[in-house]
Amino acid sequence: MDPASHLPLHPRNHLILVALAEHPLHGYGLLDRLPEMSDGRVSVGPATLYRLLDRMAADGLLEEARGSGEQEGSGPPRTVYHPTALGRAVLRAETDRLDGLVRRVRSAGGGS
């Protein structure tokens, strides 16, 4: 599937892909990571996050795996998420798209 067909990504979905490209996480790891990565601008509740993850997995952007995530050895295995090849391609395409927008704004004198 063409990555461009998934663009533009909602900022939350973009941030989820960025976080998971760094390393696989379970849902609660993402709940902690998203506000941290966005300086508090992006936070979601558990129900919303799991709906987003399910939708992104159905769209072929994420895969689920059983594992312990960040909490190795602490309790039962959790479902961890990681981007698929399509998810990584969509992440690159969205990052390039946003980069192009920023360059246009800056060249038009709208930013430093």
NORWODA-V497210 format. One record per backbone hydrogen bond with DSSP energy under -0.5 kcal/mol. CO is the residue of the C=O (numbers start at 1). NH is the residue of the N-H. Records with the same first field share a line. If there is no record, write none. Layout:
CO->NH / NH
This chain:
2->5
3->6
4->7
10->14
11->15
12->16
13->17
14->18
15->19
16->20
17->21
18->22
19->23
25->81
26->30
27->31
28->32
29->33
30->34
31->35
32->36
33->37
34->38
35->40
36->39
38->41
41->43
45->49
46->50
47->51
48->52
49->53
50->54
51->55
52->56
53->57
54->58
55->59
56->61 / 62
57->60
61->84
63->82
65->80
67->78
68->71
70->72
71->74
73->75
78->67 / 80
79->27
80->65
81->25
82->63
84->88
85->89
86->90
87->91
88->92
89->93
90->94
91->95
92->96
93->97
94->98
95->99
96->100
97->101
98->102
99->103
100->104
101->105
102->106
103->107
104->108
105->110
106->109
